[in-house]
C-alpha cells in the first residue's frame, strides 16, 4: 500500500506506512529502501542515507 502512495507523490503517507511496516519486520531490506526513497523525496537526505545503509 505504501508503494501506491509513493507513486502518487504522497510521501508523508508512504513514509508513515513504511515506518509501521518496519516495526513489524525490521529485517526487510525492501522496507528500509522504500522508506529511504520516501525520505529522499521529502528532502530529508541524511535520514534517507541511514535507511539506505540499513537496506
Backbone as JSON Lines, residues from 0, in Angstrom:
{"i":0,"aa":"X","n":[0.82,-1.19,0.0],"ca":[0.0,0.0,0.0],"c":[0.86,1.26,0.0]}
{"i":1,"aa":"X","n":[1.95,1.25,0.71],"ca":[2.84,2.4,0.74],"c":[3.43,2.72,-0.62]}
{"i":2,"aa":"X","n":[3.62,1.69,-1.44],"ca":[4.18,1.92,-2.77],"c":[3.24,2.79,-3.6]}
{"i":3,"aa":"X","n":[1.94,2.59,-3.46],"ca":[0.96,3.38,-4.21],"c":[1.06,4.85,-3.82]}
{"i":4,"aa":"X","n":[1.15,5.12,-2.51],"ca":[1.29,6.5,-2.05],"c":[2.58,7.11,-2.58]}
{"i":5,"aa":"X","n":[3.64,6.32,-2.57],"ca":[4.93,6.79,-3.08],"c":[4.81,7.17,-4.56]}
{"i":6,"aa":"X","n":[4.18,6.3,-5.34],"ca":[4.0,6.56,-6.77],"c":[3.12,7.79,-7.02]}
{"i":7,"aa":"X","n":[2.16,8.02,-6.13],"ca":[1.23,9.14,-6.27],"c":[1.77,10.44,-5.69]}
{"i":8,"aa":"X","n":[3.0,10.4,-5.17],"ca":[3.6,11.6,-4.61],"c":[3.13,11.94,-3.21]}
{"i":9,"aa":"X","n":[2.48,11.01,-2.56],"ca":[2.01,11.21,-1.18],"c":[3.1,10.68,-0.23]}
{"i":10,"aa":"X","n":[4.19,11.4,-0.17],"ca":[5.38,10.91,0.51],"c":[5.21,10.79,2.01]}
{"i":11,"aa":"X","n":[4.51,11.73,2.64],"ca":[4.29,11.64,4.08],"c":[3.47,10.4,4.43]}
{"i":12,"aa":"X","n":[2.42,10.14,3.65],"ca":[1.6,8.96,3.89],"c":[2.4,7.68,3.68]}
{"i":13,"aa":"X","n":[3.18,7.66,2.62],"ca":[4.01,6.49,2.32],"c":[5.0,6.26,3.45]}
{"i":14,"aa":"X","n":[5.65,7.32,3.91],"ca":[6.62,7.2,4.99],"c":[5.98,6.62,6.23]}
{"i":15,"aa":"X","n":[4.8,7.09,6.57],"ca":[4.09,6.59,7.75],"c":[3.82,5.09,7.63]}
{"i":16,"aa":"X","n":[3.39,4.65,6.46],"ca":[3.12,3.23,6.26],"c":[4.4,2.39,6.31]}
{"i":17,"aa":"X","n":[5.47,2.89,5.73],"ca":[6.73,2.14,5.77],"c":[7.26,2.04,7.2]}
{"i":18,"aa":"X","n":[7.11,3.1,7.98],"ca":[7.56,3.07,9.37],"c":[6.78,2.01,10.15]}
{"i":19,"aa":"X","n":[5.48,1.94,9.93],"ca":[4.66,0.93,10.61],"c":[5.07,-0.48,10.18]}
{"i":20,"aa":"X","n":[5.32,-0.66,8.89],"ca":[5.72,-1.98,8.39],"c":[7.07,-2.4,8.96]}
{"i":21,"aa":"X","n":[7.98,-1.45,9.11],"ca":[9.31,-1.76,9.66],"c":[9.19,-2.2,11.11]}
{"i":22,"aa":"X","n":[8.23,-1.65,11.84],"ca":[8.03,-2.09,13.22],"c":[7.67,-3.57,13.28]}
{"i":23,"aa":"X","n":[7.01,-4.06,12.25],"ca":[6.62,-5.47,12.19],"c":[7.72,-6.36,11.62]}
{"i":24,"aa":"X","n":[8.6,-5.79,10.81],"ca":[9.65,-6.58,10.16],"c":[10.88,-5.71,9.94]}
{"i":25,"aa":"X","n":[11.68,-5.58,10.98],"ca":[12.85,-4.7,10.95],"c":[13.96,-5.2,10.02]}
{"i":26,"aa":"X","n":[13.89,-6.46,9.62],"ca":[14.97,-7.04,8.82],"c":[14.67,-7.08,7.33]}
{"i":27,"aa":"X","n":[13.61,-6.43,6.89],"ca":[13.25,-6.44,5.47],"c":[13.96,-5.29,4.76]}
{"i":28,"aa":"X","n":[14.97,-5.6,3.94],"ca":[15.72,-4.53,3.28],"c":[14.88,-3.71,2.32]}
{"i":29,"aa":"X","n":[13.86,-4.31,1.73],"ca":[13.0,-3.57,0.8],"c":[12.25,-2.45,1.52]}
{"i":30,"aa":"X","n":[11.8,-2.72,2.74],"ca":[11.09,-1.69,3.5],"c":[12.01,-0.52,3.83]}
{"i":31,"aa":"X","n":[13.24,-0.84,4.22],"ca":[14.2,0.23,4.52],"c":[14.5,1.05,3.27]}
{"i":32,"aa":"X","n":[14.6,0.38,2.12],"ca":[14.86,1.08,0.87],"c":[13.69,2.0,0.51]}
{"i":33,"aa":"X","n":[12.47,1.49,0.63],"ca":[11.29,2.3,0.33],"c":[11.17,3.49,1.28]}
{"i":34,"aa":"X","n":[11.46,3.25,2.54],"ca":[11.44,4.36,3.5],"c":[12.48,5.41,3.09]}
{"i":35,"aa":"X","n":[13.64,4.96,2.67],"ca":[14.68,5.88,2.21],"c":[14.24,6.69,1.01]}
{"i":36,"aa":"X","n":[13.55,6.06,0.09],"ca":[13.05,6.78,-1.09],"c":[12.05,7.85,-0.67]}
{"i":37,"aa":"X","n":[11.15,7.51,0.24],"ca":[10.17,8.49,0.72],"c":[10.87,9.66,1.4]}
{"i":38,"aa":"X","n":[11.84,9.35,2.25],"ca":[12.57,10.41,2.94],"c":[13.34,11.29,1.95]}
{"i":39,"aa":"X","n":[13.97,10.67,0.98],"ca":[14.7,11.44,-0.04],"c":[13.75,12.36,-0.8]}
{"i":40,"aa":"X","n":[12.58,11.85,-1.1],"ca":[11.59,12.66,-1.82],"c":[11.11,13.85,-1.0]}
{"i":41,"aa":"X","n":[11.18,13.72,0.32],"ca":[10.79,14.81,1.22],"c":[11.96,15.75,1.52]}
{"i":42,"aa":"X","n":[13.12,15.45,0.93],"ca":[14.29,16.3,1.15],"c":[15.01,16.01,2.45]}
{"i":43,"aa":"X","n":[14.7,14.89,3.06],"ca":[15.32,14.5,4.34],"c":[16.47,13.53,4.03]}
{"i":44,"aa":"X","n":[17.52,14.1,3.44],"ca":[18.58,13.29,2.84],"c":[19.4,12.49,3.85]}
{"i":45,"aa":"X","n":[19.75,13.06,4.98],"ca":[20.56,12.32,5.96],"c":[19.81,11.12,6.5]}
{"i":46,"aa":"X","n":[18.52,11.3,6.77],"ca":[17.71,10.17,7.24],"c":[17.57,9.12,6.14]}
{"i":47,"aa":"X","n":[17.45,9.57,4.91],"ca":[17.34,8.64,3.78],"c":[18.6,7.79,3.67]}
{"i":48,"aa":"X","n":[19.76,8.42,3.81],"ca":[21.02,7.68,3.72],"c":[21.08,6.61,4.8]}
{"i":49,"aa":"X","n":[20.64,6.93,6.0],"ca":[20.63,5.94,7.09],"c":[19.77,4.74,6.71]}
{"i":50,"aa":"X","n":[18.62,5.0,6.1],"ca":[17.74,3.9,5.69],"c":[18.37,3.09,4.57]}
{"i":51,"aa":"X","n":[18.97,3.76,3.6],"ca":[19.62,3.03,2.51],"c":[20.75,2.16,3.04]}
{"i":52,"aa":"X","n":[21.45,2.63,4.04],"ca":[22.53,1.83,4.64],"c":[21.99,0.6,5.36]}
{"i":53,"aa":"X","n":[20.76,0.66,5.84],"ca":[20.15,-0.48,6.52],"c":[19.53,-1.47,5.54]}
{"i":54,"aa":"X","n":[19.37,-1.04,4.29],"ca":[18.69,-1.92,3.33],"c":[19.66,-2.92,2.71]}
